[in-house]
Amino acid sequence: MRGIGPSITFAFANLLHPRMLWLMLWPVLVATGIWGAAAIWSWTGLVAWLAQALQRWIEGATFFVHWDASTAALVAAKVLVIVGLVPLIQLTALLILGVFGMPAMVDYVAERAFPALARRRGGSFTGSVWNSVVGVAGLALLGVLSLPFWVFPPLWPAIPVVIMGWVNQRILRYDAIAEHAEVCEMRTVFARRRAAMYLLGVVLAVVAYIPLIGLFAPVLFGLAFIHYLLAELQALRAEPIDATVAAR
């Protein structure tokens, strides 16, 4: 079955399979350990620096009212650090999963849902690495472009979700069908399903913030991306030859 709903349903149904359990845990644990250690090491200095910057901005923005904004700035700084930590953990887990887990996940999904789908191997390890580099570079660029919007506290929860929605789909989509699709097929599927892939990426970004459930998010949505894109690839190959050629 095609579509985002069936793909997420398939992912949930297969999430606790023994082959998926280890992949579900260790990339997130490693990523949490890396960024948790970094946060503990730099927490005091980072929060203090950010609080000072926020205090200057808050007091400057409310110059018509004389008040001590240090407490508000300190709380806001802690919230910002925590909000920023979640997407960093998620991104690191996705990168680890992409290198060490996606091939096994692709085999798992293909064996169960798409056994007759031919593997034309249009992707490569170099292509996967380059795709990850583009994803990280895009994250940095979008982070810089979003800086003016961080001055509005109501946007703080939304900004990482919007950015990570793009990053998530960029990192997951290539490895999901690189083993099965030709290069031209990948381009066609990605072009046709750009909005749906972004939606999946946004949902992943939101789920990552849910305690405990967020631990399962990378593998859950890795499975969903694989199922969704292999289904689209299968449908593309089933189209009449003229329509397929025209799409390419």
C-alpha positions as CSV (number, residue, x, y, z in Angstrom):
1,M,0.0,0.0,0.0
2,R,1.2,3.5,-0.8
3,G,1.0,6.7,1.2
4,I,2.3,8.2,4.4
5,G,-0.3,6.5,6.6
6,P,0.4,2.9,5.5
7,S,4.1,3.6,5.7
8,I,3.9,4.8,9.3
9,T,1.6,1.9,10.1
10,F,4.1,-0.6,8.6
11,A,6.9,1.1,10.6
12,F,5.0,0.8,13.9
13,A,4.0,-2.8,13.2
14,N,7.7,-3.8,12.7
15,L,9.4,-1.5,15.2
16,L,9.8,-4.2,17.9
17,H,11.1,-6.9,15.6
18,P,14.4,-8.2,17.1
19,R,16.4,-6.9,14.1
20,M,15.1,-3.4,14.7
21,L,15.4,-3.3,18.5
22,W,19.2,-2.8,18.6
23,L,19.1,-0.2,15.8
24,M,16.3,1.6,17.7
25,L,18.4,2.0,20.8
26,W,22.1,2.4,20.2
27,P,22.3,5.3,17.7
28,V,20.2,7.4,20.0
29,L,22.1,6.3,23.1
30,V,25.4,7.2,21.5
31,A,24.1,10.6,20.2
32,T,22.6,11.4,23.6
33,G,26.0,10.4,25.3
34,I,27.9,12.7,22.9
35,W,25.7,15.8,23.3
36,G,24.9,15.1,26.9
37,A,28.6,15.2,27.7
38,A,29.1,18.3,25.7
39,A,26.1,20.0,27.4
40,I,27.4,19.1,30.9
41,W,30.9,20.3,30.1
42,S,29.7,23.6,28.6
43,W,26.4,24.2,30.4
44,T,27.4,26.9,32.8
45,G,29.4,28.9,30.4
46,L,27.0,28.5,27.5
47,V,23.9,29.4,29.6
48,A,25.7,32.4,31.2
49,W,26.8,33.8,27.8
50,L,23.4,33.2,26.2
51,A,21.6,34.8,29.3
52,Q,23.8,37.9,29.1
53,A,23.0,38.3,25.4
54,L,19.3,37.8,25.9
55,Q,19.3,40.2,28.9
56,R,20.8,42.9,26.7
57,W,18.3,42.3,24.0
58,I,15.3,42.1,26.4
59,E,16.3,45.3,28.2
60,G,17.0,47.1,25.0
61,A,13.7,46.0,23.5
62,T,11.8,47.2,26.6
63,F,13.8,50.4,27.1
64,F,10.6,52.3,28.1
65,V,10.3,50.1,31.2
66,H,13.2,49.9,33.7
67,W,13.4,46.4,35.1
68,D,15.9,43.6,35.9
69,A,15.6,41.0,33.1
70,S,18.4,38.7,34.4
71,T,16.0,36.1,35.8
72,A,13.9,36.0,32.6
73,A,17.0,35.9,30.5
74,L,18.5,33.0,32.5
75,V,15.3,30.9,32.2
76,A,15.1,31.7,28.5
77,A,18.7,30.7,28.0
78,K,18.2,27.3,29.6
79,V,15.1,26.7,27.5
80,L,16.9,27.6,24.3
81,V,19.8,25.3,25.1
82,I,17.5,22.4,25.7
83,V,15.4,23.2,22.6
84,G,18.5,23.2,20.6
85,L,19.9,20.0,22.1
86,V,17.1,17.8,20.9
87,P,17.6,18.3,17.2
88,L,21.3,17.9,17.6
89,I,20.8,14.5,19.2
90,Q,18.3,13.5,16.6
91,L,20.5,14.6,13.7
92,T,23.5,12.7,15.1
93,A,21.4,9.6,15.6
94,L,20.1,9.9,12.0
95,L,23.7,10.2,10.7
96,I,24.8,7.2,12.6
97,L,21.8,5.2,11.6
98,G,22.3,6.2,7.9
99,V,25.8,4.8,7.9
100,F,25.4,1.7,10.1
101,G,21.6,0.9,10.1
102,M,19.9,1.9,6.9
103,P,21.2,-1.0,4.7
104,A,19.9,-3.6,7.2
105,M,16.6,-1.7,7.4
106,V,16.3,-1.5,3.6
107,D,16.8,-5.3,3.4
108,Y,14.3,-5.9,6.1
109,V,11.5,-3.8,4.5
110,A,12.3,-5.1,1.0
111,E,12.1,-8.7,2.1
112,R,8.7,-8.2,3.6
113,A,6.9,-5.7,1.5
114,F,8.7,-5.5,-1.9
115,P,10.4,-8.9,-2.6
116,A,9.9,-8.6,-6.4
117,L,11.3,-5.0,-6.6
118,A,14.5,-5.1,-8.7
119,R,17.6,-3.6,-7.2
120,R,19.3,-1.4,-9.8
121,R,21.8,0.2,-7.3
122,G,21.8,3.7,-8.6
123,G,23.2,5.0,-5.3
124,S,26.6,4.5,-3.8
125,F,28.5,5.0,-0.5
126,T,30.0,8.2,-1.8
127,G,26.6,9.4,-2.8
128,S,25.3,8.6,0.7
129,V,28.2,10.5,2.3
130,W,27.7,13.5,0.0
131,N,24.0,13.5,0.8
132,S,24.8,13.6,4.5
133,V,27.2,16.5,4.0
134,V,24.5,18.4,2.1
135,G,22.1,17.8,4.9
136,V,24.4,19.1,7.6
137,A,25.4,22.1,5.4
138,G,21.7,22.8,4.8
139,L,21.1,22.7,8.6
140,A,23.9,25.2,9.1
141,L,22.6,27.5,6.4
142,L,19.0,27.3,7.6
143,G,20.2,27.9,11.1
144,V,21.9,31.1,10.1
145,L,19.0,32.3,8.0
146,S,16.6,31.7,10.9
147,L,18.6,33.8,13.4
148,P,16.4,36.9,13.0
149,F,13.3,34.9,14.0
150,W,14.9,33.7,17.3
151,V,14.2,37.1,18.8
152,F,10.5,36.1,19.0
153,P,10.1,33.6,21.9
154,P,6.8,32.1,20.5
155,L,8.7,30.9,17.5
156,W,11.3,29.0,19.5
157,P,9.6,25.6,19.4
158,A,8.6,26.0,15.7
159,I,12.0,27.0,14.3
160,P,13.9,23.7,15.0
161,V,10.9,21.7,13.7
162,V,10.7,23.6,10.4
163,I,14.5,23.3,9.9
164,M,14.8,19.6,11.0
165,G,11.8,18.7,8.8
166,W,13.9,19.5,5.7
167,V,17.1,18.0,7.2
168,N,15.4,14.8,8.2
169,Q,13.9,14.1,4.7
170,R,17.2,15.0,3.1
171,I,19.2,12.6,5.1
172,L,16.8,9.7,5.0
173,R,15.5,9.8,1.5
174,Y,18.7,8.9,-0.4
175,D,19.6,5.8,1.6
176,A,16.0,4.6,1.6
177,I,16.0,3.8,-2.2
178,A,19.6,4.1,-3.3
179,E,19.9,0.3,-3.4
180,H,16.8,-0.2,-5.6
181,A,16.5,2.9,-7.8
182,E,18.4,4.2,-10.7
183,V,19.6,7.8,-10.5
184,C,16.9,9.1,-12.8
185,E,14.3,7.1,-10.8
186,M,15.5,8.7,-7.5
187,R,15.2,12.2,-9.1
188,T,11.7,11.5,-10.3
189,V,10.4,10.1,-7.0
190,F,12.0,12.9,-5.0
191,A,10.6,15.6,-7.3
192,R,7.1,14.1,-7.2
193,R,6.9,13.5,-3.4
194,R,8.8,16.5,-2.1
195,A,5.9,17.8,0.0
196,A,5.1,14.4,1.5
197,M,8.7,13.7,2.4
198,Y,8.9,17.1,4.1
199,L,5.8,16.3,6.0
200,L,7.3,13.0,7.2
201,G,10.4,14.9,8.2
202,V,8.4,17.5,10.2
203,V,6.5,14.7,12.0
204,L,9.8,13.1,12.9
205,A,11.1,16.4,14.3
206,V,8.0,16.8,16.5
207,V,8.1,13.2,17.7
208,A,11.7,13.6,18.7
209,Y,10.6,16.0,21.5
210,I,8.3,13.5,23.1
211,P,9.9,11.9,26.1
212,L,10.8,8.2,25.6
213,I,8.9,7.9,22.4
214,G,11.5,10.2,20.8
215,L,14.1,7.4,21.4
216,F,12.3,5.3,18.8
217,A,11.9,8.1,16.3
218,P,14.9,7.6,14.0
219,V,14.3,3.9,13.4
220,L,10.5,4.4,13.2
221,F,10.8,7.1,10.5
222,G,13.7,5.3,8.8
223,L,11.4,2.4,8.3
224,A,8.5,4.7,7.2
225,F,10.7,6.5,4.6
226,I,12.0,3.2,3.2
227,H,8.5,1.8,2.9
228,Y,7.0,5.0,1.4
229,L,9.7,5.6,-1.2
230,L,10.0,1.9,-2.2
231,A,6.2,1.9,-2.7
232,E,6.5,5.1,-4.9
233,L,9.4,3.5,-6.8
234,Q,7.3,0.4,-7.5
235,A,4.4,2.5,-8.7
236,L,6.7,4.5,-11.0
237,R,7.9,1.3,-12.6
238,A,4.4,0.1,-13.0
239,E,3.4,3.2,-15.1
240,P,3.1,2.9,-18.9
241,I,6.5,3.3,-20.6
242,D,5.5,6.6,-22.2
243,A,4.4,8.1,-18.9
244,T,7.6,7.0,-17.3
245,V,9.8,8.4,-20.0
246,A,7.9,11.7,-19.9
247,A,8.4,11.9,-16.1
248,R,12.1,11.4,-16.6
